[in-house]
Amino acid sequence: MIIPIRCWSCGKPIAHLWEEFDSRSKKGESKKEILDELGIDRYCCRAMMMGNVELLDTIAQFKKT
């Protein structure tokens, strides 16, 4: 789905970092290094970023009835 605006556990805003994280991880960079450089140091925020699955393209294929 879409990345949440804030971390569910601590409330830190993380959505503005998603595009950079996603593009850099698709290029093959280490996810640990990306998260460290973006300043995401809490384990709850890291889990939000790494556990997110982009399902928007899959969901958009289906018609609303």
C-alpha positions in Angstrom: 0.0 0.0 0.0 1.0 3.6 0.4 3.7 4.4 3.0 2.1 6.0 6.1 2.8 9.7 6.7 4.1 8.9 10.2 5.5 5.9 11.9 2.8 4.0 13.7 4.9 3.4 16.8 6.8 6.7 17.5 5.0 9.2 15.3 8.1 10.4 13.4 7.3 11.7 9.9 8.7 9.3 7.3 6.6 9.5 4.1 8.7 12.3 2.6 11.7 9.9 2.6 10.0 7.1 0.8 10.7 8.1 -2.8 14.5 8.5 -2.2 14.7 5.2 -0.2 12.7 3.3 -2.9 14.8 4.7 -5.8 18.1 4.1 -4.2 17.2 0.6 -3.0 16.1 -0.3 -6.6 19.5 0.8 -7.8 21.1 -1.8 -5.5 22.4 0.2 -2.6 22.5 -1.3 0.8 19.3 -0.6 2.7 21.2 -0.1 5.9 23.3 2.6 4.4 20.3 4.3 2.9 18.4 4.4 6.1 21.5 5.6 8.0 22.0 8.5 5.6 18.4 9.5 5.6 18.5 9.7 9.4 16.1 6.8 10.2 17.7 5.3 13.2 14.7 3.9 15.2 13.9 0.3 14.6 10.2 1.0 14.4 10.7 3.5 11.5 13.2 1.2 9.8 10.6 -1.6 9.9 8.0 0.7 8.4 10.3 1.6 5.5 11.6 -1.9 4.8 8.3 -3.7 5.4 6.3 -1.5 3.0 5.0 -3.3 -0.1 3.9 -1.3 -3.1 0.4 -2.7 -4.0 -1.0 0.4 -5.6 -0.3 -0.8 -9.2 -1.8 -4.2 -8.4 -4.9 -2.8 -6.8 -5.5 -0.3 -9.6 -6.0 -3.1 -12.0 -9.3 -4.0 -10.5 -12.5 -2.2 -11.2 -14.7 -0.8 -8.4 -18.2 -2.3 -8.7 
